[in-house]
Amino acid sequence: MFKTITAFLAASALVASGLQRYDGFSSYRCSVTSEEEKKVVYSMSHLLNVDVIGRFTDSIDVLISKEQVPIYEALKCKVIVEDAQRQMENEDIRLEQSRDLYNNVNSLNDTDVFHKTYHTYDEISSKVRSIASQFPRVVRIASLGRSLLGRDTQVVHITGPSTVAKPTVFIMAGLHAREWIGPAVAVYTIQSLAEKYGVDSRVTALLDKVEIVIAPLTNPDGYIQSWDVDRMWRKNMNDNNGNACKGVDLNRNFDVYWGTQSSNSKCAQDYHGTSAASEPEVKNVQNYVASLKNKIGAIDIHSYGQYLMRPYGWTVAKHPNESKLKQVGDEMVQIIKQTTGAAYSSIRSAELYPVSGASDDWFTVKQNLWGFCFELRDKGLYGFRLPESNILPSGQEIYASIVHYAEFVLENF
């Protein structure tokens, strides 16, 4: 058995530099009905350096090579995507078609067209600048700081004109590079808030009382890697002191119970780094959020699974304000349902899986906020390779729920 596992490890290590292909890979879903079954799947995946791509309360999704299939079928896992490479090639076709449409229209100010395709780091940056130029009374661009490779990380302040400091709600996305729907939804939210101020009475009233601060792409280096080299890239671009396995999982690197529910292996997708907040991308978020005055809420946007998660992630213990947190979470998923029909689940983070060093726990524990985390569409059929037709409805549903969240924390925090 040891020789077999060693062979599988060698096969999984053949992640070539350059354009990464996933020939012979499939996505499998492992049903788990107990904590023990979860531990078995997670332990095997850690041992084989398998990418755990999706987590649900009753199942775990993994991306495995054909050599690893017998092991996971023995764990009663079932295939959900037979040919991962073909699915990626289909995604490339869809992306090319949608981007051709966008490029032919060639207008950053056409909201619908912009939000019908995915965009590069440079295009997102340009779009944000365009919004700020269109709506200078309500939109101001600042910088979280520079990424590991020196790229600027934009942060957008949206509020009604005023000389009085207001309570702030912080929203971030793009911490995990391959989750393209997150930055897309963040930019949609920026655009919608800016456009609706002075037009929509509810949004106008909200922004006259609150400043919403949105960082749409907090891991620019990893995001570019997911476009140019490896579509499934998750981490940042730390070279780990020359190790063959690159990158740190930024959502295991925050300075909150760091290292207790994450991996110390540099090859693991949830590698937590050398120390708490060792990565500049995490330091940027922590320093900026800590500097905000009168903070009342924070949300981190991820994918996939269709969950809205409330504190805590590092422990199964309930937050002292669990009743209020559950109330607003339940209301937000109901608003999503009413907006587009999408079914999200409102849960505590630890109900999905225990995690340490995560942004939402840092918001909650270190900044005394009601920190939430979204896992956006879908439920695993496409996963991170979500078709472009989902961008607009995802933006609409999450925007509506964020507006409600901001109103709720303003009144209840």
N, C-alpha and C positions, 0 to 999 in steps of 0.2 A: 504493500500500500504506500509506503514511504517513497519508493522509487516512482510510483505512478504520480503521486502528488508533486514530486520534484520535476518530473517531465512536464506536468501542467504548468508549474511555476515558470519553467524555462520558456514554454510557449507563450505565456502571458507577458513575459518580459520582452518579447519581440515587438516592442512598440517603436517602430522605426522613426528616425528623424525625417523631416520633410512632411509631405502631405500624407496624413494618416488615413489608412483604409481599414475597414472592418470586415474583410472577407471572412466568411465562416463564422461570424458572430451572430448571436440571436439574443433576444430579450426573453427572459423567463420570469414568471410570477410564482412565488413560493407562498402558499397559504400557511399561515401560522395562527394557531388557536390558543397558544399559551406563551408565557415568557420564556420557558425552556426551549420551545420550538424556535422562537426568535433568536435566542442565543446560539442555537446550533447553526442557523443560516448565517448569522453575522460572523460567527467564529470561522466557519468554512470559507466565507468570502474574504475574510481578513487573511487567512492562511494562504489562499490561492491568489491573493491580490486581485480579486474580482471587484468590478465597479458596481456598487449598490446604487442604482440609478433612481429608484423610487421606493418610498416607504408609506405604508398605509397601516391603519389600526389592525387589520387582519391579514396583511400580506406584505411581501417584500419583492421588489423588482430588481433583477440583476442582468447585467450584460455579460454574456459568457461565450467563450470559444467553443467550437464543435467538440474539442477534446474534453471539455469540462461538462458537457451535457449529461453523460451518465451519472456523474456525481449529483448533479442537481435534480435529475429525474428520480434518483433514489431518495431525495428529500421531498418527493411529491410536488416538485415544481413543474409548471406547465408553460409551454411556449406561448408568447403573445405576439412577438414579431419574429418570424422565421428567418428573415434575411436582413440584418441590420444595415449592411452595405447598400443593398437595393433601396431600402427606405431612405437612406441618406442621398442616394442618387436621385430618387424621386423628389426629395426636398430641394436638391439643387435645381431641378427643372422648374419647380414651382417658384423658387426664389428668383431665378433668372427671368421668368415671365412677369412676375410682379414688379421686379425692379426695372424691367424694360418699360412697363406702363408708367412707373414713376418718373423715369428719366425722360420719357417722351413728353410728359406733361411739364417736367422740369420747373416745378414751382414749390418752394419750401412753404409757401403760404396756403397751399391747397390741403386742408386738414385731412379730408377723406382719402386722398391719394397717398399722402405721406403715411398714413396709418393703415395702408393695405399691403405694406411690405416691411421687411426688416432692414435695418440701416447700420452702416459702419460707424465706428467711433467718430470719425470726422464728420459724417452726415448728422449724427445726433448732436454733436457740438454746434454745428452750423444751424440746425433747427432751433436749438435753445437760444442762440444769439438772435435768430430771426424773431422769435416770440418776444424776447426782451425789447427788440427794436420796435416791434408793432405796438407793444403795450408798456411803454416806459413808466407810466403812472403807477402800475401795479406790479411790475416784474423787475427784479434786480438780480444780476448774476454775480456770484462770488466764486471762490475756489476753496475746496476742502484742503488742497495741497497737491503735491506731486506724487505720482505712483513710483514704484520701485525703479522703473525704467525712465522716469522723468516726465511722464505725461500729466497734463493738467486734469484735475477731477472737478468738474463743474458742480456748483450747488446753486439752486434757484430760490430766491425769496419772493413770495407772492402775497401781497396784502394791499388793502386800500390805502390811499394817500392819508398820511397822518404824521404828526410830529410826536405822537405819544407811543411809547413802547408797548407792544401787545404780547399776549401769551403766544408761544410758538408750538407748532406741531411739526415734527421732523419725519420725513419719509425718505427711504433709500431703496435702491434697487441695483441689480447687476453685480452683487458681491460674488456670486458664482458665475463664471464666464459663460457657460453653455446655456444658461437660462435666458435666452434672448427675449422672451415675452416680457420679462420684468422691466428692462429699460424701455421697451415699446410702450408699456402701460404707464410708466412714469412720465414719459414725454407727452402721452395723451392727456394725462391728468394736469400737467403744467399748462398745456394748450387750452384745455377746457376751463380751468379756473381763470386764466387770463382773459379768455374770450367772453366769459359770462359775467365778469364784474361790470356793474353798471347796466347790465341787460337782464340778468336773472336776479330777482329780488332776494331769493334765499342765499345765493352765493355772495351777492353784494353785502348783505347783512353779516354774513359769516366773516368775510375778508375785512370788514370794517372793525371787527373785534379780534381777529386772530391773524397771525402771520404763519403761513404754511411754507415750510422750507423743504425742498425736494432735491436730493442728489440722485440723478437718474442712472448714473453708471459709475459705480464705486470701485470697479476692478478693470480699468481700461486695458492694461497689459494683457490680462487673461482673455478679455473679450476679443481683442485683436487676434490672439492666438487661436481662438475658437473659429474665427473667420478664415484665417490664412493657413493654418497648419493642421489643427485637430478639432473637428466640430464638437467633440465630446470633452474638451478641456474644461476643467472645473476650477482649478486653483489660480494663484497668482503666478508670477514668473521668477520666483526666487530660485537660484541655481543650487541651493542647499550645499554650498561649499564644494561644488564640482561633482556632486552625487549624480548618478545616472538618472535618478528619479527627481524630477523638478517640481517646484511649487509647494505652497502652503495653502491649506484650506482656511480661507480668511474667516469663515463663520465657525471656526473652532479656535480662533486666535485672540478673541476679545478677553479683556482682563476681568473675567468673572468665572470662578471655579475652573480656571484653565487647567487642562490636562487630565481631568478626572473622568471624562466620558468621551474621549477621543483617542486618536492613535499617535504613538511616538515613532511610527515607521514612516520614513520619507516617501516610500512608494505607495502608501495608503492615500485614498482620495480624501480622507478626513485627517490627514497629518496636521497636527496643531502648531507646528513651528517650534523654535528653540526656547521660546519664553512667551509669557503673556504680552500681547500687543507688540510682538517683535516685528511685525510687518508694517511698512509705512502706510499702506491703504487702511489698515485698522487704526493706526495712530491718528490718521487724518480724521476719520469719523469720530473717534473718541474725543479728540481735542476740540473739534468744531462743535459737537453736540454739547460738550461740557461748557463751552463758551457762550452758548445761547442763554439769553435771559428769560426767566419766567416760563420754563418749559412745562408743557402739560401733557404731551403724548408723543409716541414714536412708533413707526411701523417699518418693518423690513419686508421687502417683496421678493419672493422666490418662486420657483416652480419645481415639480408639478405635484398634483394630487387633489386639488380643490379643497384645501383646508384653510381655515382661519384659526391660528393658534395663539392662545393667551398664556401668561406665565403659569408655571415655570417650565423650563426645559431640563434643568440640571437635577431636579428632584420631583418626586411624585407629590410632595406636600403642596397644599393649596395656598394660594396667595391670601393674605388677610382680607383683601377686597374681592374675593372670588365671586361673590354674588353680583357685584357691579360689573366685573370683567366679563362674566358669563352673559350678563344682560346685554351689554353692548356688542359682544361677539355674536350672540344669537340674532340680535337685530340687524347686524351688518350682513350676515348670510341670508337673512330673509329679504333684505333690500336687493341683494344680488339676484335672488330667485325672482323677485318682482320685476327687475330690470331686464334680464335676458332669459330667464328660465334655468340658468345654470344652477346645479345643486352643489353647494359647498357645505362642509361640516365645520361646526364650531366646537373646538376641543382645547384641552390644555396640552401644551407642547409635549410634555412627558408621556402623554397617552399615546402619541405617535411613536416616539423613541426617545430615550434619554440622551441628552447632548450637553456638553460643557463648552464654555468659551464662545457662546453664540451672542449675536447682537441684541436680540430681544431680551435675553436675560440681563445683559449689560445695561440696557435702557432701564430695566425694572429694578435691578439690585443696586447698581452703582449710581444711577441718576434719579432713582425714586419716581420713575414714570410708569405708566401702564403700557408696557411694551408688547406689541403684537407682531406676528409674522404671518404673511400670506404664503401659501403654496398655490399658485395659479393653475390654470387649465394645463393639461387635461387629466384623465385618470389612467394614463399609461399607453393608450393606443399609439400616440405619436410622441408623448413625453416631451423632451426638450426640443424636438423637431416639429413643433406645433405649426400647422398650416397657417398661412397668412390670413385666411378668412376668419381666424379667431382673434386677430389683433383688435379690431374695432369693438366687438362685443366684450372682450376682456377689458379693454379700456373703459367702456361704458359702465360695466358692472362694478369695477374696482373704484373708479372715480366716484360713483354714487355712494359706495360704502365708506369711502374716505371722508366725504363731506359729512356724512352722519357721524362718523367717529369724531371728527373735529368738533362738531356741535355738542356731542355727548361729553367729551372730556372738558370742554369749556364750561359746561353747566355742572359737572359732577366731580371733577378731579379735585 
